[in-house]
Amino acid sequence: MNVRNLFLAIVSLLGSVASFAQSNLLNAKSPDQIGLKTAAQLNSDNDKPLAYGYVHDRDVLMGKTTWEIIDLSERINFSLYFPIDTANVGSDRRSLYDVLTKAMKNGKITEVYTDSYFNTKKSLKDIEASLSRIDTTDAGREQINAGQSVSQEYIMRQDLTAQDVTQYKIKGYWYFDKRQSELKYRLLGICPVTPDVYTMNSDEKDYIELFWIFFPSAREVLHEAKAFNDKNSSMPVSFDQILNSRRFNSIIYKEENVYGDRTIEDYMKDNAQNQLLESERVKEKIRNFEQDMWNY
């Protein structure tokens, strides 16, 4: 990272403090004043996500698309998972899943697709059908068979929540910028992985990709949403900053290849250790390209 980009990143991080929900915490006379900003704060609060620089195709010396899995059971990834219960935390504290689904329902995120190639858009109606299951109990079915209307007490509704998200899949592009002589990464898509709502009560759950969001179109929303910073709660970090700076642990499960972008699991079957080793090999192959540029 050059000096200019480092300076802009620091300014963006410091600017996020002004937009945190706990502003006015030390000056509040009552709890309802916590989070209220003064007129001066509102006027100066023009924090925006750090803009991507323009990259010409001729400046990309090497490029490689990869797909990765972020396992939310790993401690380093907890900031993307918690809080799963938003009733007992501050009003602006949300998990990444809640931020994405709320923004889609409000129309702030519209670039939602069925797969990671962003070919087919997914409507809000299709998404909501994947998030909820409405069924009737046996007593309700008996009422239907008897020609009666089903009582509300016999209607069962089950919704996916932030607690049900087990992983995130991300798609990104590694490229070597020959103008700045450095290896860079651009996040392209993100997808929550949850159990199928119709198999949640079964012993063997089917895990599905709920939807793929084109990441650049969601940056404004993700920058406004703040994650918890366990090292310094007075300086939160946005989800946009976490994902763009790769402050998470992930495993590559697929890279673009001549075999139709087959996954590692397709050619490393029934051997988890070899799959992890293959994932590391792909990472090293990308890193080594940058190292080889400086060999004479």
C-alpha positions in Angstrom: 0.0 0.0 0.0 1.5 3.4 -1.0 1.6 6.4 1.3 -1.5 8.1 -0.3 -3.7 5.0 0.1 -2.4 4.5 3.7 -3.3 8.1 4.5 -6.8 7.8 3.0 -7.4 4.5 4.9 -6.5 6.2 8.2 -8.7 9.2 7.6 -11.6 6.8 6.7 -11.1 4.8 9.9 -11.0 7.9 12.1 -14.0 9.3 10.4 -16.0 6.3 11.2 -15.9 7.2 14.9 -18.2 10.2 14.4 -20.9 8.0 12.9 -20.9 5.4 15.7 -24.1 4.8 17.7 -22.5 5.6 21.0 -21.8 9.3 20.1 -22.7 11.7 22.9 -22.2 8.9 25.4 -20.2 11.0 27.8 -22.3 14.1 27.5 -25.8 12.5 27.8 -28.0 13.6 30.7 -30.4 10.6 30.1 -30.2 7.3 28.3 -32.3 8.5 25.4 -29.7 11.1 24.6 -27.1 8.5 23.9 -26.4 8.3 20.1 -28.0 11.7 19.4 -25.6 13.9 17.4 -25.3 17.6 17.6 -26.0 19.8 14.6 -22.3 20.3 14.2 -21.7 16.6 14.1 -24.4 16.1 11.5 -22.9 18.7 9.3 -19.4 17.2 9.5 -20.6 13.6 9.2 -19.8 13.0 5.5 -18.0 9.8 6.0 -18.0 7.6 2.8 -16.3 4.3 2.0 -12.9 4.6 0.5 -13.4 4.8 -3.2 -11.8 2.2 -5.5 -9.2 3.6 -7.9 -9.7 3.2 -11.6 -7.7 0.2 -12.9 -7.1 0.0 -16.7 -7.1 -3.4 -18.2 -3.5 -2.8 -19.6 -2.3 -2.3 -16.0 -3.3 -5.8 -14.9 -0.3 -8.0 -15.6 -1.8 -11.1 -13.9 -5.2 -11.9 -12.7 -6.9 -14.8 -10.9 -10.4 -15.2 -9.6 -10.9 -17.2 -6.4 -13.8 -18.4 -4.3 -13.4 -18.6 -0.5 -15.3 -19.9 2.5 -15.4 -17.8 5.7 -16.2 -20.2 8.6 -18.1 -18.2 11.3 -17.2 -20.7 14.0 -13.6 -19.4 14.0 -13.0 -16.7 16.6 -11.3 -14.3 14.2 -14.6 -14.2 12.2 -16.9 -13.5 15.1 -17.3 -9.9 14.2 -19.2 -11.0 11.0 -21.5 -13.3 13.1 -22.4 -11.5 16.3 -24.7 -10.2 17.7 -27.2 -12.9 16.8 -29.8 -11.5 19.2 -30.2 -7.7 18.6 -32.8 -7.2 21.3 -30.3 -6.7 24.1 -27.7 -4.6 22.3 -27.5 -1.1 20.9 -29.9 -0.2 18.1 -27.1 0.1 15.5 -25.4 -3.2 16.4 -26.3 -5.8 13.8 -24.7 -9.0 12.4 -23.7 -8.9 8.8 -26.6 -11.1 7.9 -29.1 -8.7 9.4 -27.5 -5.8 7.7 -27.7 -7.5 4.3 -31.3 -8.8 4.6 -32.6 -5.5 6.0 -31.0 -3.5 3.2 -32.5 -5.8 0.6 -36.0 -5.5 2.0 -35.6 -1.7 2.1 -34.4 -1.5 -1.5 -30.9 -0.3 -0.6 -29.3 -3.4 -2.1 -30.7 -4.4 -5.4 -27.8 -6.3 -7.1 -28.8 -9.7 -5.8 -28.2 -12.9 -7.9 -28.7 -16.6 -7.8 -25.0 -17.5 -8.3 -21.5 -16.1 -8.2 -21.4 -15.3 -11.9 -24.1 -12.6 -11.5 -26.0 -13.8 -14.6 -29.6 -14.2 -13.1 -31.1 -11.7 -10.7 -33.0 -12.9 -7.7 -36.2 -11.1 -6.8 -37.1 -10.1 -3.3 -40.1 -12.5 -3.4 -37.7 -15.4 -4.2 -35.4 -14.3 -1.4 -38.2 -14.1 1.2 -39.4 -17.6 0.2 -36.0 -18.9 1.1 -35.9 -17.1 4.4 -39.3 -18.4 5.8 -41.3 -21.6 6.0 -45.0 -21.6 6.7 -46.6 -25.0 7.4 -49.5 -26.5 9.3 -49.5 -29.0 12.1 -51.3 -32.4 11.9 -54.3 -30.8 13.7 -54.4 -28.1 11.1 -54.3 -30.7 8.3 -57.3 -32.4 9.9 -59.2 -29.1 9.8 -58.3 -28.8 6.1 -59.5 -32.3 5.3 -62.7 -31.6 7.2 -63.3 -28.6 5.0 -62.7 -26.1 7.8 -60.5 -23.0 7.9 -57.2 -23.6 9.7 -56.9 -22.0 13.2 -54.0 -19.7 13.7 -52.7 -21.8 16.5 -52.1 -24.6 14.0 -50.1 -22.6 11.6 -46.3 -23.0 12.1 -43.9 -20.4 10.9 -40.1 -20.8 10.9 -37.7 -18.0 9.9 -34.0 -18.0 9.2 -32.1 -15.8 11.6 -28.5 -14.6 12.0 -27.9 -17.5 14.3 -28.5 -20.0 11.4 -25.7 -18.5 9.2 -22.7 -20.9 9.3 -20.5 -19.5 6.6 -20.0 -16.8 4.1 -18.8 -17.5 0.6 -16.9 -14.7 -1.2 -15.7 -14.3 -4.7 -12.7 -12.0 -5.4 -10.1 -11.1 -8.0 -6.4 -11.1 -7.3 -4.4 -9.1 -9.7 -0.9 -7.6 -10.1 -1.0 -3.9 -10.8 2.1 -3.2 -12.9 1.7 0.5 -12.6 2.0 0.4 -8.8 4.0 -2.8 -8.8 2.0 -4.6 -6.2 -0.4 -7.5 -5.8 -4.0 -6.4 -5.0 -7.3 -7.9 -4.2 -10.8 -6.8 -5.2 -13.8 -8.4 -3.5 -16.6 -9.0 -6.0 -19.4 -11.0 -4.3 -20.6 -12.3 -1.0 -23.1 -15.0 -0.1 -24.4 -16.3 3.2 -24.7 -20.0 3.6 -27.5 -21.4 5.8 -29.5 -24.6 6.3 -32.4 -25.0 3.9 -35.4 -23.7 5.9 -37.3 -26.9 5.0 -34.6 -29.2 6.5 -33.8 -27.2 9.6 -35.7 -29.6 11.9 -34.2 -32.8 10.3 -31.2 -34.7 11.5 -29.3 -34.1 8.2 -29.6 -30.4 7.1 -29.0 -29.3 3.6 -26.9 -26.2 3.4 -27.5 -23.8 0.5 -26.3 -20.5 -0.9 -29.1 -18.1 0.0 -28.1 -15.3 -2.5 -25.1 -13.7 -4.0 -24.7 -9.9 -3.7 -22.4 -7.9 -6.0 -20.2 -6.4 -3.4 -19.3 -3.0 -4.9 -23.1 -2.2 -5.0 -23.4 -2.9 -1.3 -20.4 -0.9 0.0 -22.4 2.2 1.1 -24.7 0.0 3.2 -21.8 -2.0 4.7 -19.8 1.1 5.5 -22.7 2.6 7.5 -23.0 -0.6 9.5 -20.4 -0.9 12.3 -19.0 -4.1 13.8 -17.7 -4.5 17.3 -14.0 -3.7 17.9 -13.0 -5.8 20.9 -9.7 -3.9 21.1 -11.2 -0.4 21.3 -15.0 0.0 21.5 -14.7 3.8 21.0 -13.3 3.2 17.5 -15.6 0.7 15.6 -14.8 -0.7 12.2 -17.3 -1.0 9.4 -18.1 -4.3 7.6 -16.8 -2.7 4.4 -13.5 -2.1 6.1 -13.3 -5.6 7.5 -14.0 -7.3 4.2 -11.9 -5.0 2.0 -8.9 -5.2 4.3 -9.4 -9.0 4.7 -9.6 -9.0 8.4 -10.9 -12.5 8.5 -9.7 -16.1 8.0 -10.9 -18.0 4.9 -10.2 -21.1 2.8 -10.1 -21.2 -1.0 -12.5 -23.8 -2.2 -12.3 -22.9 -6.0 -10.3 -21.1 -8.5 -11.0 -20.3 -12.1 -9.7 -23.1 -14.2 -10.0 -24.8 -17.6 -12.3 -27.5 -16.2 -15.3 -25.2 -15.9 -14.2 -23.7 -12.6 -14.5 -27.0 -10.8 -14.1 -26.9 -7.0 -11.2 -28.4 -5.1 -13.6 -30.9 -3.6 -14.4 -32.2 -7.1 -10.8 -33.5 -7.7 -9.7 -34.0 -4.0 -12.6 -36.3 -2.9 -13.0 -37.7 0.6 -9.8 -36.2 1.9 -10.2 -33.0 3.9 -6.5 -32.7 4.7 -5.5 -32.8 1.0 -8.2 -30.2 0.3 -6.7 -27.8 2.8 -3.2 -28.4 1.4 -4.6 -27.7 -2.1 -6.1 -24.5 -0.9 -2.8 -23.4 0.5 -1.1 -24.4 -2.8 -3.4 -22.0 -4.6 -2.7 -19.2 -2.2 1.1 -19.7 -2.5 0.8 -19.8 -6.3 -0.8 -16.3 -6.2 1.7 -15.0 -3.7 4.7 -16.4 -5.6 3.8 -14.5 -8.7 4.4 -11.2 -6.9 7.7 -12.5 -5.4 8.9 -13.7 -8.8 8.4 -10.1 -10.2 11.4 -9.0 -8.1 13.7 -11.8 -9.1 16.4 -10.8 -11.6 
